[in-house]
Amino acid sequence: MSRFIKNISWISVASFFWLAGIKISAYPAELLSTKQNSQEENYRKGLEALKAKDTLSAEKYFKESIRENGDAASHVELAKIYLHRSTYYSRNLAYENLQTAVLMEPDNITYKYLYADICQSFARFTAYDQYKQIIALDSNQTDAWIGLGKIKDEDYSEYNNSSRVLGDDFLAPLQEYADKDFYEAEKFYKRTFKIDSANYNASFKLSLLYEKAGQPQKGIPVLKKLEKLNKADKDIFLCMGLLYYKTSKMKESFEAYKKALAAMGEDERKDFAFNSVKMLLKPVMNDEIDKLSDYELNQVIDQFWKISDPLYLTNYNERLLEHYSRVAYANLFFSVPKMGIVGWKSDRGEIVLRYGEPEKLTRIRPEMGGLAVGLKTEIWNYHDMTLAFTDLASSGNFQFSVPGTETDKVRSQYAGDTQFYAEYLRKARFEYYTPKFDGPRFDVDYFLAQFKSSERRNHTDLYVSYGLTPADSLLKAVKLDMSHTAAIYFFNDLSEEEINKKIKVDSLEAGSVIKTTGGKPLYTNVLNVTSAADSGYYSFELLRDKDKGAAVKRANLRIKKFSNIRLDMSDIILASDVQTDKPEKFCINRDGVNILVNPTKKFSKEEPLFVYYEVYNLKKNSTGLTNFTQNVEIRDYDSVNKTRFEKTLDDMLSIFGKKREEKIALTSNYQTEETNSKQYFQLDLSKVKTGKYLITIKIKDQISGAETSASIVIDWMN
C-alpha cells in the first residue's frame, strides 16, 4: 500500500510542475511500459490461478499486482477470494478491498454492485448509498432499484408490528417508521417495472411485500404476468398459492400449489408434502410413526386429509390447502439459507404448521442497558395461547424463548418458557384449524330422519330436510336467488366413503315455505338416500351458487338396521303439514303420504304441528287386523336432564306435596290392516307454556305384547 501512496505523491508533484509551465517527464517511456507489463502479468497469472482453483497462488499474484500498481481490478479479485472463505475476518478484508476499488474507480458500476452487496449485512446505509450512486450513473440499472427496494423491504420486516421498551415495560410502537419503509420499498420495486415490466426478482419480492403488509390481492396480478410470460417457477407458484389462499380463491390456490409441486425436485416435493405432515402427526402417533414404511405412512396421511376435509362438495381439500399455505408461508419467510434452515423446520415454522399464523404479532426491538442485553423477541398471540421466539445470534433464526437467569448477559424479553409450553402443546393439541371457504360460512336448520326401506330389504331410507331463509340467500334483481347444491356424505368407522349423494337445486318453490317462530319464511327442501346399516359419521353440506357461501353439518351416525320380525319403529318427524295429495319434491314422500318437515323443530300456536312416524312388524289377529296402543308422553325437557342435585331437590319438594316436573300423557288405540303402519296426527300444545319438551311415543302391540318407543325434542314458542 505504501508503494501506492508513493505513486500518488509522484503524480501530485508532476501535476504541480505541469501547472507551473515546467516541462518534465513523469516516467520514462521505458519504465512506464515495464510497469504496465508487470501489472498485466501479475493480474493475468492471478486469473489463471483462479481458473486452476489455486486460490493461494491467485491471492499472492493479486497482492503483488496491488503492491506494484495499486490496480482496482486486483483489489476486486482479492475481495472475491476473501468472500469465498466465509469468515468474519475474511469478510472484513473483502470489504476493505472493495472499498478501495470503488474509491479508485468511482464510475465502475460492477465494483459498486459488489461493494453494495457486501455492505448490506452490516453497513446498510453504505449499500443504500451505493445503489443510489449506481442509479445516478445509469437510471436503467434494474438491480440497483431492486437493491434499494430490498433494503427498505427488510427495514419494513424489521419494524412492522415492532415496539421498543421504554422503561417500566412500556412499549413504544414503531409502526410509523415501518409504514414509510413499506411505501419506499413498493416505490423502488415498481420503478423497476418501467425498465423491465416483468422483472422476476422485483415481481417476486413485491408480491411477498404485499403479503407481509396484509395486501395479498395486490400481489396476484404481478405474479400472473410472470406466469403468462413463462417466467414462473416453483417459488412463484408457491407465492401465488399463498396469495390466492389469503384472498379466499381456493380453486386458484389449489391449481397454483399443484404447479409448484410439479416444478419441485423429488426430494423437495417429499419434504414439502410428506415430511411436513409426518412432523405434524408425530405427537399423535409417537414413535410408531417412524416404524411405518413410506407406503404405510402415505395411507395414514391420506386418511388424515380425508377426515380433515371440511367441505367434500368442492374438488379440493380446504384443510390440505391450509397446510400447503402454512408450509409455503414458513418457507418463504422463516428460511435461513446461510444456515441451511428450511422455514417449516424452524421453531416459528413448526408453530405456523400446527396452529397457523398468529392473530397478533409483536416484535420487541433489542434493548441495551441494565445487567443484560434484551434480545430481539417476537411475541405471538392466538385466541387462547401466547408463544415467544428469540433471535439469539441476530441470524434471523428465531428460537423458542426460554427465561434467562440472573447471570445471563443476554436474555429474551419474554418471561414465559415457550420451549416447555410448545412441548406440552404438541401432545395436548397437535394442530388447530378453523375452516376457510371460497365464500362466507352460514348456518342452516336441518333434520335427519331414518325409516325402514320399503323397496330394498335390510336397507334404511335416510331423509335430510333443511330450510333456507331469505337472510341465508341473496337477492338477485329483486328476485330471491336460492340456487345451490346440497349433498350428504357418509363414512364408516374405517373412514371409507359409503354415501355420496348430491342434488342441484335451481330454486325453491312457494309451496315449500313454512312460517318460523320469528315470522320469517323458511324455504324447505329434502334430500334422500337409501343405505345399508352401518356406523360412522356423516357430513351434510350446502354450497350457494351466487357467493360460494357454505354450510356444513357433521355428526356421528348409526344407520339403523330395522328388524324384519320384531316390533320396530322409525324416527319421529315434526311437520308443518301432512297431506295425501300428489307427491311434492320438497316433501318427504312415504308411499303417498307427503310430510312437510319443519327442520327447526320450533313451533307455536300460530303454526300447525303434525307428528309423523311409522311402526313395523305388527302382528295380526285371527280377523286379519293389527291391534296396538299409542301412548304420547310430553315432558319438560329440562326435567329429563336434571342434575343429581336437582333431582334430590325434587324429592325433597315432593315430601311437602309439591312437584316441579309436569307431564302430559295421551293414549289411543288403533286397528289396521297393514303390519307396517304409517301414523300421523295433529298435536295441540296451545295451552303449554314456552319451553323445550321431550315427546316420547310408546307403541305396544296388544297381540304379541311387544313394545317399542322413540323420542324427539320440540322447542315450543307459545
VENMO-V687474 format. One record per residue. PSI is psi in whole degrees, -180 to 180 (none if undefined). NEAR is the number of other C-alpha atoms within 8 Angstrom. D_FIRST is the distance of its C-alpha to the first C-alpha in Angstrom with 2 decimals. Layout:
psi = [PSI,PSI]
near = [NEAR,NEAR]
d_first = [D_FIRST,D_FIRST]
This chain:
psi = [-32,-37,-37,-44,-39,-42,-41,-42,-43,-43,-39,-42,-43,-40,-38,-48,-36,-42,-30,-2,10,124,119,166,119,-46,142,147,-38,-40,-42,-42,-39,-44,-41,-42,-38,-43,-50,-35,-48,-41,-42,-42,-36,-43,-39,-39,-40,-42,-33,5,30,80,-29,-44,-40,-44,-43,-45,-42,-39,-40,-41,-40,-42,-39,-35,-17,37,140,-36,-38,-37,-41,-46,-36,-39,-39,-39,-45,-38,-36,-23,-18,44,161,-40,-47,-33,-41,-39,-40,-43,-47,-42,-41,-38,-43,-43,-41,-38,-36,-37,76,-14,5,105,-37,-44,-38,-38,-45,-41,-44,-39,-44,-25,-19,-32,-24,-8,66,-36,-38,-44,-45,-43,-38,-42,-39,-43,-38,-44,-33,-33,-37,105,-7,13,96,-37,-31,-43,-43,-39,-43,-44,-40,-42,-46,-31,-47,-37,-40,-45,-37,-40,-11,130,22,155,160,138,127,72,142,35,21,129,122,116,147,21,-31,-42,-39,-42,-39,-40,-38,-50,-35,-43,-46,-43,-45,-43,-44,-33,-31,-35,-19,-22,-44,101,-17,46,125,-55,-45,-41,-46,-48,-38,-40,-41,-37,-43,-39,-45,-32,4,28,54,-29,-24,-21,-22,-51,-27,-45,-32,-33,-40,-40,-42,-31,12,34,2,144,-169,-34,-39,-45,-36,-45,-40,-45,-42,-45,-41,-41,-41,-24,16,31,81,-43,-45,-37,-44,-45,-39,-42,-35,-42,-38,-45,-38,-30,-10,155,165,-45,-43,-39,-41,-40,-42,-50,-13,-58,-33,-36,-36,-44,-38,-41,-13,-41,-25,-40,-9,-141,-14,-28,-29,-16,-12,145,166,-38,-46,-40,-36,-39,-43,-44,-44,-40,-43,-45,-36,-46,-34,-13,118,-12,99,-16,-27,164,11,162,109,-33,-38,-39,-39,-43,-48,-39,-36,-43,-45,-45,-47,-43,-36,-30,-18,-4,144,86,-40,-18,3,26,120,136,-50,-16,-6,169,-45,-38,-39,-42,-42,-41,-39,-39,1,-179,149,152,-30,135,132,125,123,125,155,145,118,143,165,-156,-15,156,127,119,159,126,135,132,122,126,127,177,-24,18,158,134,159,154,145,135,91,-36,18,39,-10,-6,93,133,162,132,136,148,143,163,171,-25,-7,136,-22,145,160,155,27,133,-26,167,91,-32,-44,-42,-39,-38,-39,-44,-38,-36,-39,-36,89,-18,159,136,130,119,142,131,174,-42,-171,155,134,163,157,138,133,162,130,126,149,137,155,131,132,-10,-30,118,141,25,165,137,123,132,126,109,136,163,143,136,162,-32,-23,-11,-166,143,132,109,48,-14,137,123,106,22,134,171,133,146,152,135,147,132,133,-176,-14,10,26,132,124,-24,132,91,123,145,142,124,115,-33,162,136,154,-31,-15,-4,134,157,136,168,-22,0,-9,140,147,116,118,159,170,144,127,153,151,136,158,160,143,176,149,-134,155,161,117,127,144,141,113,143,-42,-49,10,21,142,142,132,131,125,145,161,151,133,108,118,149,101,142,149,-3,-53,158,131,170,144,180,160,138,136,122,157,-16,149,124,162,22,-162,149,142,135,-19,1,160,123,119,87,54,-8,122,122,116,98,141,99,-15,-24,24,128,161,176,-14,-9,124,143,116,147,132,140,171,145,137,145,41,147,151,150,-171,-21,1,17,149,163,110,157,136,123,117,118,128,119,151,120,-37,-34,-29,-31,31,150,169,-38,-43,-38,-37,-40,-40,-42,-39,-40,-35,-25,-33,16,15,146,129,-27,135,147,138,134,130,129,135,155,138,149,129,169,-16,137,-24,108,138,125,133,149,159,136,130,112,24,-24,7,140,161,140,180,138,146,117,120,127,121,130,131,123,111,-17,-49,-20,0,152,150,165,163,157,159,152,135,142,102,123,61,none]
near = [7,6,9,12,8,8,8,8,8,9,9,8,8,11,8,8,11,10,7,6,6,7,6,7,6,7,6,7,6,6,8,9,8,8,10,8,8,10,12,8,8,12,12,8,10,14,9,9,12,10,7,6,6,9,9,6,9,14,11,9,12,15,10,9,15,14,11,11,10,11,10,12,7,13,15,12,9,13,13,9,11,12,11,6,8,8,7,6,6,11,12,8,10,14,12,8,12,14,9,10,14,14,7,7,8,8,6,8,9,6,11,13,12,9,14,13,8,9,12,11,6,5,8,10,6,10,14,12,8,12,15,10,8,14,12,7,8,7,7,6,9,9,6,12,14,13,10,13,14,10,12,12,12,8,10,13,9,8,13,11,10,13,14,12,11,8,5,4,6,7,8,8,9,12,11,7,9,14,10,8,12,12,8,10,14,11,9,12,15,9,9,14,11,7,8,8,7,8,9,8,7,12,13,11,10,11,15,10,11,12,11,8,7,6,9,14,9,9,14,12,8,10,14,8,9,13,9,7,7,6,8,11,8,12,8,11,13,12,13,13,15,12,14,15,13,8,8,10,10,13,7,9,15,11,9,12,13,8,10,14,9,7,8,9,6,6,6,8,11,9,9,10,9,10,9,11,9,11,8,11,9,10,10,7,8,7,7,7,10,5,6,9,6,6,7,8,11,9,8,8,10,8,9,8,11,8,7,7,11,9,9,10,8,6,5,9,12,13,12,9,13,9,9,11,11,12,15,11,10,15,12,9,7,15,13,12,7,5,5,6,10,11,15,16,8,14,11,14,14,10,9,14,14,10,10,10,6,10,8,7,10,10,13,13,11,10,10,7,6,5,5,10,12,11,14,15,16,11,13,12,12,9,5,5,6,8,11,13,14,13,13,10,6,7,7,8,12,11,11,13,15,11,10,8,6,4,4,8,7,9,12,14,9,10,7,8,10,12,9,7,9,8,8,8,9,10,9,6,7,12,9,8,7,4,7,6,12,9,9,9,8,8,7,9,9,10,9,8,10,12,10,11,11,5,4,7,6,12,13,17,12,12,12,11,14,12,13,12,10,10,6,9,11,10,9,7,4,5,6,9,10,11,12,11,12,13,13,13,13,12,13,12,8,6,10,7,9,8,9,9,8,8,8,8,10,7,7,11,8,6,4,13,10,10,10,11,10,5,6,8,10,13,13,15,12,12,11,8,8,9,10,9,11,8,10,13,13,12,11,11,14,12,12,13,9,8,7,11,14,13,11,11,7,8,7,8,8,9,11,8,10,10,10,7,5,8,13,10,12,11,11,11,10,12,13,13,10,11,7,8,7,6,10,8,7,10,13,13,10,6,4,9,12,15,13,12,13,13,11,7,9,11,15,11,10,5,10,10,12,13,12,13,12,12,14,13,12,13,10,12,9,5,5,7,11,16,15,13,12,12,11,12,12,11,13,13,10,8,8,7,6,9,6,6,7,8,9,8,8,10,8,8,11,9,7,6,6,7,8,6,7,7,8,8,8,7,8,7,8,9,8,9,8,8,12,9,9,8,8,9,7,8,7,7,6,7,5,6,7,8,8,11,13,13,12,11,11,11,11,11,15,9,10,6,7,9,9,10,9,11,10,9,10,11,11,12,11,9]
d_first = [0.00,3.82,5.38,5.03,6.47,8.74,9.98,10.81,12.66,14.48,15.64,16.90,18.89,20.31,21.43,23.16,25.18,26.11,27.46,29.39,31.05,29.62,28.96,25.98,24.03,20.26,19.85,22.75,23.86,23.63,19.94,19.16,21.19,19.60,16.02,17.49,19.43,16.56,14.71,18.04,18.92,16.09,16.46,20.21,20.24,18.38,21.08,23.78,22.73,22.93,26.30,27.41,26.32,24.06,21.21,19.78,19.46,18.19,15.39,14.50,14.74,12.69,9.75,10.41,10.77,7.44,5.90,8.75,9.41,7.40,10.95,12.40,14.92,12.79,11.40,15.12,16.42,14.21,15.51,18.98,18.80,17.94,20.70,23.14,22.87,24.41,23.40,22.34,19.18,18.26,19.30,16.91,13.96,15.51,15.93,12.32,11.38,14.53,14.02,10.84,12.95,15.86,14.27,13.20,16.68,19.06,22.08,21.27,23.94,23.09,19.62,21.41,23.99,21.61,19.88,23.37,24.69,22.30,22.86,26.63,27.08,25.40,24.29,27.31,27.14,23.70,25.17,28.24,26.31,24.42,27.83,29.24,26.58,27.28,30.97,30.40,28.88,31.64,34.51,35.74,32.95,35.22,32.53,31.08,34.58,35.13,31.85,33.08,36.47,35.15,33.32,36.51,38.60,36.83,37.23,40.89,41.29,39.80,42.02,45.16,47.97,45.58,46.44,44.88,46.80,47.78,49.70,53.03,52.05,52.22,50.27,48.81,48.56,45.41,47.11,46.69,42.92,43.37,45.74,43.29,40.65,43.31,44.20,40.62,39.90,43.15,42.30,38.91,40.46,43.37,41.15,39.90,43.51,43.68,41.25,42.41,45.77,45.64,42.01,42.11,39.36,40.49,44.11,43.55,41.47,43.82,46.82,45.40,44.65,48.29,49.49,47.55,49.01,52.54,52.94,53.24,55.63,52.90,50.69,53.43,53.64,49.85,49.96,53.22,51.54,49.12,52.11,53.98,51.08,50.81,47.36,48.56,47.61,48.63,46.35,47.83,51.33,50.70,49.59,52.64,54.93,53.68,54.00,57.45,58.53,57.39,59.52,62.51,62.49,63.41,64.38,61.18,59.14,61.00,60.29,56.56,56.25,58.20,55.69,52.75,54.33,55.11,51.49,50.18,49.72,52.42,50.43,49.20,52.71,54.22,51.77,52.49,56.26,57.35,55.11,54.83,58.65,58.86,56.71,58.93,62.13,61.08,62.35,65.76,66.01,64.03,63.29,65.96,63.58,61.39,64.48,65.20,64.30,62.38,65.73,67.45,64.63,64.75,68.45,67.78,65.12,67.45,70.17,67.94,66.98,70.63,71.85,69.04,69.58,70.84,72.46,74.01,75.16,71.74,70.25,67.18,66.67,65.35,64.39,62.36,60.65,59.83,58.31,56.21,55.06,54.13,52.11,50.45,49.63,48.13,46.08,44.79,43.86,43.42,41.56,38.14,36.74,33.60,36.07,38.62,41.21,43.93,45.31,48.94,48.04,46.22,48.29,48.49,49.28,52.17,53.74,53.56,55.06,57.95,58.67,56.88,54.53,55.18,57.45,55.06,51.42,49.64,45.97,45.14,41.60,39.63,40.83,38.94,41.10,43.92,43.80,42.27,40.09,42.25,40.82,41.08,44.69,46.91,50.67,52.95,56.54,59.34,62.99,63.81,60.63,57.18,54.08,50.52,47.11,43.89,40.28,39.30,35.63,34.95,34.81,37.67,40.04,42.80,45.11,48.61,48.51,49.84,50.68,48.23,49.29,49.13,46.23,44.04,40.87,40.80,43.97,45.65,47.18,50.42,53.04,54.76,54.16,53.54,52.86,56.34,57.89,56.41,57.97,61.30,61.05,60.47,63.88,65.77,64.71,62.50,62.28,63.35,64.07,65.93,67.20,65.76,67.56,67.28,69.67,71.07,72.93,76.56,79.44,82.67,86.08,87.38,89.98,90.26,93.77,95.10,98.46,100.17,99.79,103.13,101.88,99.81,101.24,99.08,96.59,95.68,95.33,92.37,92.42,89.53,90.83,88.31,88.33,86.06,86.46,85.40,82.61,81.33,81.23,80.19,82.16,81.87,83.63,85.98,86.98,85.99,83.58,84.09,82.97,81.27,81.04,82.56,82.07,82.98,81.23,82.37,80.47,82.28,81.12,79.00,77.22,78.95,79.84,83.62,84.21,82.33,84.51,83.26,85.25,84.22,86.01,86.07,88.24,90.41,94.06,95.94,98.41,95.73,95.11,96.18,96.00,93.73,94.57,92.04,93.92,91.20,92.30,90.98,90.79,91.50,91.08,91.43,89.58,91.47,90.85,92.88,91.44,92.47,92.27,88.93,86.55,82.95,81.40,81.76,79.69,81.47,79.19,79.47,77.02,77.72,77.19,76.27,73.32,72.74,73.97,74.69,77.17,77.06,79.57,79.26,81.50,82.95,86.13,88.98,90.82,94.39,96.74,100.12,103.10,105.65,108.33,107.87,108.17,104.80,103.41,100.62,98.20,99.64,98.62,98.91,99.69,100.44,103.04,104.85,106.83,108.69,108.20,106.07,102.67,99.70,96.23,94.81,97.37,97.83,100.73,102.85,105.68,106.84,105.78,102.93,100.96,98.77,96.42,94.93,91.57,90.91,94.01,94.49,97.98,100.17,103.81,102.86,101.52,103.92,103.11,104.13,103.72,103.57,103.50,105.03,107.12,107.26,109.85,112.81,116.02,119.23,122.71,125.84,126.18,122.70,121.09,118.22,118.68,115.74,114.96,111.97,110.89,108.31,106.81,104.57,102.77,100.25,96.94,95.48,98.43,97.69,94.13,94.97,93.14,95.05,95.32,96.81,99.35,100.33,100.82,103.05,105.15,105.56,106.60,109.12,110.94,111.77,112.82,109.64,107.50,104.18,104.12,105.98,107.04,108.91,110.73,112.48,114.52,115.94,117.75,117.35,119.14,117.61,118.17,114.50,113.00,109.60,110.19,108.14,108.64,107.70,109.06,108.22,107.41,108.24,106.05,106.78,108.19,105.28,102.69,99.06,96.94,95.94,98.75,99.01,101.58,102.96,105.47,107.53,109.68,112.58,114.45,118.07,119.15,116.62,115.70,111.96,109.57,106.10,104.05,100.96,99.24,97.10,95.73,96.63,95.10,98.10,97.32,100.81]
